[in-house]
């Protein structure tokens, strides 16, 4: 892959703060993708799960919670968790420290400018196609796990507590991800560590992308992040509690998620859909923007180790339930979104189609 972007990178925050009243054509989505033309958007909510109840001493409460988690993974691919074990003050502090980063002068942020090879650093686009329609957002992407990929020197030096907070936050959300992986495995009928072992055991991958969605003068024409399913294993999202923006596709409708205070939003990624042989679903989602407020959110991607082959778990492949996907490494798989940018569920569906056609 080329190590430079195909065109000069424009920071969306700078565009927003320049006082423009009309967004550049590069950010105008095709009519069918604009939120203004989708009259099916509904304000509802994804399931909300009290995670502490999954570990209750009361067997009935524990069983009911596990069932609700299983249903959320099958029917929605999304849910919110409360009583998850991550310190609420840490959640608040990490969100605020990143807001302070995006409020720094542009020159201070530019020293962390990223490239399309590793994506690590300060960025404003996904995909390397020249002339592609762009999303109305900036971001900061960094590697957290495995430890050999972690480079705190590439993390922001200012605000001064940023690096320490990222380290602490990464540790805590990784623990949360491990708890959820055990639950997912048990609910699928696998050994408790089945999914985690497929991810590489303790040598799994973890990345953080901090999203900044600036105010937009024409929010009905663009998106903060185009429709996509996440290519990795699972996403642990810390949303902006004050401004809704995430929309999840459900039965042809776009559901605007209302963040619950102190909750994380969890969604299944393509790798768990593959490992579960499509029992669990990664679901299309997108982000809308608005003209009144900007937003900050933190997405922690809990991923397989990049060089391991990922395919349907053998326990979930049966004569009447053949493997729906070929095996491939996560490194191979994620090249698609890094090249093409967000494309709905095109990638996971394309490998499913190729697997079925080979079998026939």
C-alpha positions, 0 to 999 in steps of 0.5 A, spaced: 500 500 500 502 507 498 505 510 504 502 517 503 494 519 502 492 520 494 490 527 496 492 533 501 488 531 507 484 537 510 482 537 517 474 537 518 475 541 524 478 546 521 473 546 515 467 547 521 471 552 525 472 556 518 465 559 518 463 555 512 455 555 511 456 550 505 460 543 505 465 542 500 462 537 495 467 532 497 463 531 503 456 530 500 453 523 500 449 520 494 442 522 495 440 515 497 445 515 503 443 522 506 440 522 512 435 527 510 432 522 505 431 516 510 424 517 513 425 510 516 429 513 522 426 512 528 429 514 535 429 507 540 434 504 543 438 497 543 438 492 549 441 495 555 444 489 559 446 490 567 453 486 566 453 484 573 447 480 573 451 475 568 455 474 574 449 474 579 449 468 585 442 468 583 442 462 578 435 465 575 438 472 574 444 469 571 440 465 566 436 470 564 441 475 563 445 470 559 439 469 555 438 477 553 445 477 551 445 472 546 438 475 543 442 481 543 448 478 539 443 474 534 438 480 533 441 486 534 449 485 534 449 491 539 447 492 546 449 497 552 452 495 558 452 498 565 455 495 571 461 493 567 466 494 572 470 500 569 471 506 573 466 511 571 471 517 573 476 514 568 471 514 563 469 521 564 476 523 564 479 519 558 473 523 554 475 530 556 482 529 555 481 527 548 476 533 547 482 537 550 487 534 544 482 536 539 481 543 542 489 544 541 492 548 535 492 545 529 500 545 528 500 541 535 496 536 532 499 535 525 505 532 528 501 526 529 499 526 522 498 519 520 499 515 513 494 509 510 499 504 512 498 503 519 493 509 520 496 510 527 496 517 529 491 523 527 487 522 521 481 525 517 479 519 512 479 512 511 480 509 504 485 511 499 481 511 493 482 518 489 476 522 489 472 518 494 467 521 498 469 523 505 466 523 512 465 529 516 470 527 522 477 527 524 480 521 529 486 519 532 488 512 532 493 508 536 495 501 537 494 498 544 495 490 544 499 486 543 504 490 547 509 489 541 505 494 537 504 499 543 508 505 542 506 511 547 511 515 543 506 516 538 500 517 543 499 525 544 504 528 549 499 533 550 495 534 554 500 531 559 495 526 562 493 523 556 498 517 555 497 515 562 490 515 561 490 511 555 494 506 558 489 505 564 483 506 560 486 500 555 487 496 560 480 496 563 476 496 557 481 490 555 478 486 561 471 488 560 472 485 553 475 479 556 469 478 560 464 479 554 468 474 550 467 468 555 460 470 555 459 470 548 463 463 548 458 460 553 452 462 549 454 459 543 456 452 546 463 453 546 468 452 551 469 458 555 475 460 552 473 458 545 473 465 542 479 468 546 483 462 544 481 463 537 483 470 537 490 468 540 489 468 547 492 473 551 496 475 545 490 478 542 489 485 538 487 492 541 486 498 538 483 505 540 480 510 535 478 517 538 472 520 533 471 527 533 465 529 529 465 537 528 459 541 527 456 541 520 453 547 517 449 542 512 448 535 516 442 533 512 447 532 506 453 528 509 455 523 515 460 523 520 461 516 518 458 512 513 455 505 513 459 499 515 460 493 519 466 493 524 471 489 521 474 486 527 472 482 533 468 486 538 467 494 539 467 497 546 464 504 544 464 510 549 459 515 546 458 522 548 453 522 553 450 529 551 449 528 543 446 522 540 449 520 533 450 513 532 445 509 528 444 502 527 440 498 522 435 494 524 429 491 519 431 496 514 430 502 519 436 506 522 435 506 529 438 512 533 441 510 539 440 514 546 446 513 550 445 510 557 449 514 562 455 511 564 454 505 559 458 502 554 455 500 547 458 494 545 457 491 538 459 484 534 464 485 529 465 481 522 470 476 526 465 474 531 460 473 525 465 469 522 467 465 528 460 464 530 458 462 523 453 467 522 449 465 529 452 472 531 451 478 527 455 484 525 450 490 523 451 496 519 451 502 523 453 509 521 454 516 525 450 522 523 452 529 525 449 536 527 449 543 526 449 545 533 454 541 537 460 537 536 461 530 539 467 525 541 467 518 542 472 512 543 472 506 540 476 500 542 477 495 537 478 488 541 481 484 535 484 477 533 491 477 533 493 479 526 496 473 523 492 468 525 487 464 521 480 466 522 474 461 520 467 458 523 469 454 529 469 447 528 463 446 533 459 450 529 459 447 523 455 441 521 452 437 515 446 442 516 450 448 518 456 448 513 461 453 514 459 460 511 466 463 510 473 461 508 479 462 513 483 468 512 487 472 517 485 479 520 491 482 517 488 480 510 481 482 512 482 489 514 486 491 508 479 491 505 476 497 509 483 500 509 483 501 502 476 502 500 473 505 506 466 504 509 462 500 505 456 497 509 457 489 509 460 488 502 466 485 505 463 480 510 458 478 505 463 478 499 467 472 502 460 469 504 458 469 497 465 466 495 465 460 500 458 458 498 460 459 490 466 454 491 462 449 495 457 449 489 
